[in-house]
Amino acid sequence: MSKVFKEYTVEEIGKHNKEGDLWVIIDAKVYDLSRFASMHPGGSSVLFADSIAGKDATQAFFGLHKHEVLLRPQYQRLQIGTVAGQVEKIKAPVPGELSKVPYAEPTWLSKGYYSPYYTEKHRKFQTAVRYFFETVVAPESKKCEDSGKKISQEVVDKMAEANIIAMRLGPGKHLRGRTLMGGIVKPEEFDYFYEGIVHAELARVSSRAVVDGLLAGLVIGLPPVLNFGSKELYDQVVPETFAGKKYVALAITEAFAGSDVSGLQTTAVRDGDEWVITGTKKWITNGTFADYFTTGCKTEDGFTVILIPRGPGVETKQIKTAYSSVAGTAYVTFDKVRVPVGYTLGKVGMGMQVILSNFNHERWMVCCTSVSTQRLVIEECLKWATQRIVFGKPLTNLAVIRSKLAMMISRVETSQNWLESITYQMCNMNYAEQSDKLAGPIGLLKTHISKSGRENAEEAVQIFGGRALTVTGMGKFIENFHRTSGFDAILAGAEDVLSDLGVRQALKKMPAEAKL
C-alpha cells in the first residue's frame, strides 16, 4: 500500500530554511533534509543557498542529479509530504514502456510512424523483451559492470528459460520446438528482425562490457557447431549451452596475427583419433569462464576449426581492458591439448570457410547493439541539454549544441535505415547468398556505425562537459560509452580491414564492360 502524504502550502514549507530545520520542494514533493544535510555528498552548504532552502529546488536538483536518485529507498524516506495545488510531473519509468524523447526509439516504434519491415507481432515481441531485460537483466548489469564479476547463473538461467540465448543466434533449426518469449512468436516465424530486437534491447540495459559478458562468446562461438559440427557433437554441446549450463568462446585472434586469420600460429597435429593442439589465443571474449573454445588451428592440410573443451592443458588468464572484466576477456594457452577428431568443425583444411561464414552475423550483431546504444546517447544528451541551465537559459538555446545534436541524430538515423535494409536482405537470402552478397555491405555498415559511435561519443562529451569525464553522476553513461565505443571499432573486424573488404568485394563484381 502506497503511503499517504500530508499536503503543505508553499508558505509553510518556506519557514523551514535553516540549519537543523531544512525542507525543500522537488517536483511537487516535500523533502525534510534537516538530518540529511550533514551527509549530503556535495556538502551541506549548497543546501542552504537562498534558492534552495525552503524553496522549490526542482531546477537546481535536476541540474546536478538524475531522476533515479529520488527513486532510491534512502532518499524516498526523506519525503514527508506533497505541495498543495501542485502535481508531480516526472514519473518513474514503467518497465517495458517506450521513451517519449524524440529519436530515443527507432521510427518503427514511434507513434504515428510506419515501417515496411516490422509488424504488430514484432512490436508485441519488443515490449516483452524490453520488460524482461529491464526487470531481470538491468539490475544485474549495473552490479556486474561495477564489480567486474561474471553474470550470475540465476540471470543466465532465466535467459535460457525464455530461450533468449537461442534467439540471439538468429532463425534456424536450433529454434524448433522451443517456446519463444512465452509463445509470442513461433520458431518458424522468427526472423532477423526479431533477433535484432533482442540485441537492441540488451544494449539498452547493459554497458558494452555487459553486452559481451552476457554470453556474446556463445553467440559468435556456437554457430560453427550448429552449421559444421557432427550430429553427435551437436547433440552433446547445443542443449547444454542453450540451457545456460555451459559457455562457449570463439578463439581465433592471436597476439602475432590480429586480423590476419591466415597467419595464426596455433597448431593441431593428428595423432590417431585425436588432435594434439598447442598455441595461444588473445583477447578472447568470455574466455575466463568458457567451457568450450571454437578454435582456429593450423594443420598440415591447412587452416582448420576445432572445438576444444576446457580440460588438461587449457589455461586462461584475465586480460584487463578499457571496459569491465565482466566480459571475461582472456589470454588462452593450449599446451598439447588432446581433442577427439570428432570435434573438428567442417572439413580439415576448410576452416577459413567456417570462420568467414561466421563473421557476417557477428558483425551484424555488433551493428544492432551499437545503434541501440547510440540512441541512448542521444536521449541522454537531449534530456541534459533541455534541463541544464547556463547563463540563465537551457543548453538547447545555444546553436552550437543544437548543431551537435543534429549531427548525432543524422548519424543514428542513417545507421538505423541501412541496418534495416541489410537485415531485410538477410531475411530473404540463404546462408550462401548472404556470404556472397552481404559480406562487403555488412563490413561497410559496421565501419559506418562504429565511426558514427565514436563521433557521437565526442559530441556527447562536449555537451556534458566535465560530467562526461566522471564514472558516477549525471554523465556516467556518456563516460562509459566514450571510453568503450572503440570496442565496436575493433572487435569482429577492425574498421580499416572491413572498409577494405567492402571495396574489394565490390571490385570483384565490377563488370568488364563498365567504362567512362
VOFI-615620 format. One line per 10 residues: their letters; for each residue x, y, z of C-alpha. Coordinates in steps of 0.2 Angstrom, whole numbers. Layout:
% VOFI-615620
a = X,Y,Z; ... .
This chain:
% VOFI-615620
mskvfkeytv = 0,0,0; 7,17,-5; 10,30,9; -2,44,10; 7,61,12; 2,77,21; -1,92,10; 9,108,14; 7,125,7; 22,134,-1 .
eeigkhnkeg = 22,147,13; 23,133,26; 37,125,18; 46,141,16; 48,143,35; 59,128,36; 75,136,29; 89,135,42; 101,123,49; 93,109,59 .
dlwviidakv = 76,113,50; 78,112,32; 64,107,19; 64,108,0; 52,105,-14; 57,94,-29; 44,91,-42; 29,94,-30; 36,83,-16; 42,90,0 .
ydlsrfasmh = 58,83,7; 65,85,25; 83,87,24; 86,93,41; 96,77,47; 102,73,29; 111,90,26; 127,85,35; 128,69,25; 125,77,8 .
pggssvlfad = 138,71,-4; 140,88,-11; 142,96,6; 129,104,17; 132,122,11; 124,120,-6; 108,116,3; 107,132,12; 108,143,-3; 94,156,-4 .
siagkdatqa = 87,147,-20; 86,130,-11; 82,131,7; 63,131,10; 61,134,-9; 56,124,-25; 73,116,-29; 67,106,-44; 78,115,-57; 93,115,-45 .
ffglhkhevl = 91,97,-42; 90,91,-60; 105,102,-64; 115,91,-54; 106,74,-52; 97,61,-62; 79,57,-58; 84,39,-52; 92,47,-36; 75,51,-30 .
lrpqyqrlqi = 69,33,-33; 82,26,-21; 75,20,-4; 86,30,6; 80,46,-2; 62,41,-4; 62,40,15; 66,59,16; 49,63,8; 37,70,21 .
gtvagqveki = 23,77,10; 17,85,-6; 14,103,-11; -4,109,-10; -11,113,-28; 4,105,-37; 5,89,-47; 21,78,-49; 27,79,-67; 42,67,-68 .
kapvpgelsk = 36,49,-66; 47,34,-63; 49,24,-79; 37,9,-81; 46,-7,-86; 43,-11,-104; 37,6,-109; 44,16,-124; 53,33,-122; 44,48,-127 .
vpyaeptwls = 61,58,-130; 62,61,-149; 74,49,-158; 76,39,-142; 67,25,-151; 68,20,-170; 54,26,-181; 46,9,-181; 42,10,-163; 37,29,-163 .
kgyyspyyte = 19,33,-163; 12,39,-180; 26,32,-190; 26,16,-201; 38,3,-207; 39,-9,-222; 48,-22,-211; 40,-23,-194; 23,-30,-189; 12,-28,-174 .
khrkfqtavr = 19,-45,-169; 37,-38,-169; 31,-24,-158; 22,-35,-146; 38,-46,-145; 49,-30,-142; 38,-25,-127; 40,-42,-119; 59,-42,-122; 61,-25,-115 .
yffetvvape = 51,-29,-100; 62,-44,-97; 78,-35,-99; 73,-20,-88; 67,-31,-74; 78,-46,-75; 95,-41,-83; 96,-22,-79; 99,-24,-60; 112,-37,-63 .
skkcedsgkk = 120,-27,-77; 124,-12,-66; 130,-23,-52; 142,-33,-63; 148,-18,-73; 154,-11,-56; 161,-27,-48; 168,-35,-64; 161,-52,-59; 153,-64,-71 .
isqevvdkma = 134,-63,-74; 125,-73,-61; 119,-91,-65; 102,-86,-59; 100,-72,-73; 108,-84,-86; 95,-97,-81; 81,-85,-84; 88,-80,-101; 89,-99,-105 .
eaniiamrlg = 71,-102,-99; 64,-88,-111; 75,-95,-125; 84,-78,-127; 101,-87,-128; 95,-97,-143; 86,-82,-151; 102,-72,-151; 109,-85,-164; 95,-80,-176 .
pgkhlrgrtl = 82,-90,-186; 86,-109,-189; 83,-127,-185; 90,-124,-167; 74,-115,-163; 62,-129,-167; 51,-135,-153; 56,-120,-142; 44,-108,-134; 50,-90,-138 .
mggivkpeef = 45,-76,-126; 30,-86,-120; 24,-90,-137; 23,-73,-144; 32,-78,-160; 33,-96,-167; 50,-103,-171; 46,-104,-190; 41,-86,-189; 57,-80,-181 .
dyfyegivha = 67,-69,-192; 82,-57,-191; 71,-43,-186; 66,-52,-171; 84,-56,-167; 89,-38,-169; 76,-33,-157; 84,-45,-144; 101,-37,-147; 95,-19,-147 .
elarvssrav = 85,-21,-130; 100,-30,-122; 111,-15,-126; 98,-3,-119; 101,-10,-101; 119,-15,-102; 136,-7,-104; 147,-13,-118; 156,-25,-107; 140,-32,-100 .
vdgllaglvi = 133,-35,-118; 149,-45,-121; 148,-53,-104; 130,-60,-107; 137,-74,-117; 142,-65,-133; 156,-78,-134; 142,-91,-136; 133,-80,-150; 149,-80,-160 .
glppvlnfgs = 157,-97,-155; 142,-109,-156; 136,-106,-174; 151,-116,-181; 145,-130,-171; 127,-128,-177; 132,-127,-195; 148,-138,-197; 148,-149,-182; 143,-168,-182 .
kelydqvvpe = 126,-173,-176; 134,-181,-161; 144,-165,-157; 128,-155,-159; 118,-166,-148; 131,-165,-134; 135,-147,-135; 120,-137,-141; 107,-142,-127; 119,-138,-113 .
tfagkkyval = 124,-122,-120; 107,-116,-124; 102,-121,-106; 115,-109,-100; 124,-124,-91; 140,-122,-102; 148,-107,-110; 157,-105,-127; 171,-93,-133; 177,-90,-151 .
aiteafagsd = 196,-92,-150; 203,-85,-166; 214,-70,-163; 232,-71,-158; 245,-59,-152; 255,-61,-168; 241,-62,-181; 227,-49,-176; 215,-48,-191; 226,-59,-201 .
vsglqttavr = 217,-75,-199; 228,-84,-211; 243,-80,-201; 238,-89,-185; 251,-100,-176; 241,-112,-165; 244,-129,-172; 234,-145,-172; 244,-161,-176; 235,-178,-179 .
dgdewvitgt = 239,-192,-168; 227,-207,-171; 210,-202,-167; 215,-186,-158; 221,-169,-162; 236,-163,-151; 234,-144,-150; 247,-131,-145; 247,-112,-146; 240,-96,-138 .
kkwitngtfa = 224,-85,-141; 222,-67,-136; 208,-55,-132; 195,-70,-131; 178,-64,-125; 171,-74,-111; 187,-84,-111; 189,-83,-92; 174,-94,-89; 171,-103,-106 .
dyfttgckte = 169,-122,-106; 172,-124,-124; 183,-114,-136; 179,-114,-155; 197,-113,-161; 206,-109,-177; 221,-120,-179; 235,-124,-192; 236,-142,-198; 247,-150,-212 .
dgftvilipr = 231,-149,-223; 228,-130,-220; 218,-120,-208; 205,-130,-198; 192,-126,-184; 191,-137,-169; 180,-136,-154; 191,-138,-138; 183,-142,-121; 191,-135,-106 .
gpgvetkqik = 202,-148,-98; 220,-153,-95; 232,-141,-105; 220,-127,-106; 224,-112,-96; 215,-95,-96; 221,-78,-89; 211,-62,-87; 216,-48,-98; 212,-30,-91 .
tayssvagta = 205,-19,-105; 196,-2,-106; 180,-10,-101; 174,-20,-86; 181,-38,-83; 163,-44,-83; 166,-48,-102; 179,-61,-96; 192,-56,-109; 206,-69,-109 .
yvtfdkvrvp = 223,-75,-114; 221,-93,-118; 235,-106,-118; 234,-123,-126; 248,-134,-121; 247,-151,-130; 229,-152,-128; 221,-168,-134; 204,-167,-143; 195,-181,-152 .
vgytlgkvgm = 195,-179,-171; 176,-179,-170; 177,-161,-163; 183,-155,-180; 170,-142,-186; 169,-143,-205; 182,-151,-216; 200,-152,-212; 209,-138,-221; 192,-129,-224 .
gmqvilsnfn = 192,-118,-208; 193,-102,-217; 175,-106,-225; 169,-109,-207; 176,-93,-200; 171,-82,-214; 153,-88,-214; 153,-84,-196; 159,-66,-197; 144,-59,-206 .
herwmvccts = 132,-62,-191; 144,-57,-178; 147,-40,-187; 128,-38,-189; 125,-41,-171; 138,-28,-166; 129,-16,-178; 112,-19,-169; 119,-16,-151; 129,-1,-156 .
vstqrlviee = 115,8,-165; 103,5,-150; 117,12,-138; 119,27,-148; 101,31,-147; 103,31,-128; 117,43,-130; 105,55,-140; 92,53,-127; 104,57,-113 .
clkwatqriv = 110,72,-122; 93,79,-126; 87,77,-108; 103,85,-102; 103,99,-114; 85,104,-110; 87,103,-91; 104,111,-89; 103,130,-87; 118,140,-92 .
fgkpltnlav = 118,159,-92; 100,159,-87; 94,148,-102; 94,129,-107; 109,122,-116; 97,120,-131; 97,139,-133; 114,138,-140; 115,135,-159; 132,125,-157 .
irsklammis = 123,112,-145; 108,111,-157; 121,108,-172; 129,94,-162; 113,86,-158; 108,87,-177; 124,78,-182; 121,64,-169; 103,61,-174; 108,61,-193 .
rvetsqnwle = 122,48,-189; 110,37,-180; 95,38,-192; 106,34,-207; 114,19,-197; 97,13,-192; 90,13,-210; 105,5,-218; 104,-8,-204; 86,-12,-208 .
sityqmcnmn = 89,-13,-226; 103,-26,-223; 93,-35,-211; 79,-37,-224; 91,-44,-236; 97,-57,-223; 79,-62,-221; 77,-66,-239; 94,-74,-243; 100,-91,-238 .
yaeqsdklag = 117,-93,-230; 127,-95,-246; 119,-79,-253; 122,-69,-238; 141,-75,-239; 142,-70,-257; 132,-54,-257; 132,-46,-240; 150,-49,-233; 156,-32,-241 .
pigllkthis = 140,-22,-236; 140,-28,-218; 158,-24,-217; 155,-6,-223; 139,-5,-212; 149,-9,-196; 163,3,-201; 150,17,-203; 141,13,-187; 157,11,-176 .
ksgrenaeea = 164,28,-184; 147,36,-180; 148,29,-162; 165,37,-159; 160,54,-167; 144,54,-156; 154,50,-141; 165,65,-144; 149,76,-147; 141,70,-131 .
vqifggralt = 157,73,-121; 156,91,-126; 138,93,-122; 140,86,-105; 157,94,-101; 166,89,-86; 152,77,-80; 156,66,-95; 173,63,-88; 167,55,-71 .
vtgmgkfien = 161,37,-69; 147,42,-57; 133,55,-58; 125,64,-72; 137,59,-86; 141,42,-80; 133,34,-96; 142,46,-108; 159,42,-99; 156,24,-101 .
fhrtsgfdai = 151,25,-119; 165,37,-123; 178,25,-115; 171,9,-123; 165,14,-140; 181,9,-148; 177,-9,-144; 164,-9,-159; 178,-2,-170; 190,-16,-166 .
lagaedvlsd = 180,-32,-161; 173,-43,-175; 185,-34,-188; 194,-18,-187; 187,-3,-197; 201,-2,-209; 201,-20,-213; 182,-20,-215; 182,-5,-226; 195,-13,-237 .
lgvrqalkkm = 184,-29,-238; 169,-19,-243; 178,-11,-258; 187,-27,-263; 170,-36,-263; 163,-23,-274; 178,-23,-286; 176,-42,-288; 159,-38,-296; 164,-24,-307 .
paeakl = 158,-28,-325; 172,-28,-338; 162,-18,-350; 160,-4,-337; 169,11,-344; 168,30,-343 .
